Amino acid sequence: MDTLKKRLANCDRFPHEIGLFLGYPYCDVKGFIDNNGKNCRACGFWKVYENETETLKLFQKFIKCREVYTRLFHYRQRSIQQLTVAACE
């Protein structure tokens, strides 16, 4: 964490390895860095460099989750706190 803090403080750009802290697969973070953000196999919540089929399925789960939570928030009047607690249980 100390190294990340230093990188955030001293970089003109956002350090790409932050993807590891966000849960992005190592192979995709490394692929992004090695390819300067180009030559990805797919693009969704992050750029995909390996395991395209599995990652695209995961993206679909994220999209479904976002749709469910959006519907609960807007139409069922659930608070962010209620939704967050439900996700952690």
KEVEX-788398 format. One record per residue (C-alpha): residue number from 1; residue in three letters; x, y negated, z. Coordinates in nm, 3 decimals. Layout:
// residues N
REC, NUM, ALA, X, Y, Z $
...
***
This chain:
// residues 89
REC, 1, MET, 0.000, 0.000, 0.000 $
REC, 2, ASP, 0.287, -0.235, 0.074 $
REC, 3, THR, 0.425, -0.186, -0.276 $
REC, 4, LEU, 0.085, -0.253, -0.428 $
REC, 5, LYS, 0.049, -0.572, -0.222 $
REC, 6, LYS, 0.388, -0.691, -0.347 $
REC, 7, ARG, 0.298, -0.606, -0.707 $
REC, 8, LEU, -0.029, -0.798, -0.677 $
REC, 9, ALA, 0.149, -1.098, -0.529 $
REC, 10, ASN, 0.437, -1.103, -0.777 $
REC, 11, CYS, 0.280, -0.996, -1.108 $
REC, 12, ASP, 0.146, -1.237, -1.364 $
REC, 13, ARG, -0.084, -0.957, -1.479 $
REC, 14, PHE, -0.292, -0.709, -1.289 $
REC, 15, PRO, -0.079, -0.400, -1.212 $
REC, 16, HIS, -0.224, -0.109, -1.408 $
REC, 17, GLU, -0.141, 0.145, -1.140 $
REC, 18, ILE, -0.429, 0.002, -0.939 $
REC, 19, GLY, -0.635, 0.253, -1.135 $
REC, 20, LEU, -0.497, 0.524, -0.908 $
REC, 21, PHE, -0.652, 0.348, -0.607 $
REC, 22, LEU, -0.981, 0.324, -0.795 $
REC, 23, GLY, -0.981, 0.699, -0.853 $
REC, 24, TYR, -0.884, 0.701, -1.220 $
REC, 25, PRO, -0.704, 1.021, -1.322 $
REC, 26, TYR, -0.325, 0.997, -1.309 $
REC, 27, CYS, -0.292, 1.113, -1.671 $
REC, 28, ASP, -0.512, 0.824, -1.791 $
REC, 29, VAL, -0.331, 0.561, -1.583 $
REC, 30, LYS, 0.002, 0.692, -1.710 $
REC, 31, GLY, -0.132, 0.711, -2.066 $
REC, 32, PHE, -0.250, 0.351, -2.046 $
REC, 33, ILE, 0.086, 0.230, -1.920 $
REC, 34, ASP, 0.287, 0.440, -2.169 $
REC, 35, ASN, 0.071, 0.328, -2.463 $
REC, 36, ASN, 0.025, -0.036, -2.359 $
REC, 37, GLY, -0.350, 0.018, -2.352 $
REC, 38, LYS, -0.364, 0.147, -2.712 $
REC, 39, ASN, -0.419, 0.489, -2.872 $
REC, 40, CYS, -0.677, 0.611, -2.621 $
REC, 41, ARG, -0.902, 0.903, -2.711 $
REC, 42, ALA, -1.212, 0.741, -2.561 $
REC, 43, CYS, -1.310, 0.431, -2.370 $
REC, 44, GLY, -1.572, 0.400, -2.097 $
REC, 45, PHE, -1.520, 0.299, -1.737 $
REC, 46, TRP, -1.148, 0.330, -1.816 $
REC, 47, LYS, -0.943, 0.429, -2.120 $
REC, 48, VAL, -0.913, 0.805, -2.158 $
REC, 49, TYR, -0.590, 0.965, -2.275 $
REC, 50, GLU, -0.645, 1.328, -2.168 $
REC, 51, ASN, -0.935, 1.558, -2.080 $
REC, 52, GLU, -1.172, 1.360, -2.303 $
REC, 53, THR, -1.468, 1.600, -2.288 $
REC, 54, GLU, -1.469, 1.628, -1.909 $
REC, 55, THR, -1.418, 1.256, -1.860 $
REC, 56, LEU, -1.702, 1.163, -2.096 $
REC, 57, LYS, -1.931, 1.393, -1.892 $
REC, 58, LEU, -1.817, 1.212, -1.577 $
REC, 59, PHE, -1.893, 0.875, -1.742 $
REC, 60, GLN, -2.248, 1.000, -1.811 $
REC, 61, LYS, -2.287, 1.086, -1.441 $
REC, 62, PHE, -2.170, 0.735, -1.349 $
REC, 63, ILE, -2.420, 0.582, -1.592 $
REC, 64, LYS, -2.704, 0.793, -1.449 $
REC, 65, CYS, -2.606, 0.697, -1.095 $
REC, 66, ARG, -2.601, 0.328, -1.190 $
REC, 67, GLU, -2.947, 0.361, -1.347 $
REC, 68, VAL, -3.091, 0.530, -1.038 $
REC, 69, TYR, -2.944, 0.275, -0.799 $
REC, 70, THR, -3.053, -0.016, -1.017 $
REC, 71, ARG, -3.406, 0.120, -1.027 $
REC, 72, LEU, -3.410, 0.172, -0.649 $
REC, 73, PHE, -3.276, -0.177, -0.588 $
REC, 74, HIS, -3.505, -0.364, -0.828 $
REC, 75, TYR, -3.830, -0.170, -0.816 $
REC, 76, ARG, -3.835, 0.002, -0.481 $
REC, 77, GLN, -3.693, -0.292, -0.287 $
REC, 78, ARG, -3.407, -0.097, -0.134 $
REC, 79, SER, -3.129, -0.311, 0.010 $
REC, 80, ILE, -2.763, -0.271, -0.081 $
REC, 81, GLN, -2.703, -0.152, 0.275 $
REC, 82, GLN, -2.970, 0.119, 0.244 $
REC, 83, LEU, -2.828, 0.235, -0.088 $
REC, 84, THR, -2.473, 0.236, 0.041 $
REC, 85, VAL, -2.564, 0.439, 0.349 $
REC, 86, ALA, -2.755, 0.686, 0.131 $
REC, 87, ALA, -2.450, 0.730, -0.093 $
REC, 88, CYS, -2.223, 0.802, 0.204 $
REC, 89, GLU, -2.444, 1.063, 0.370 $
***
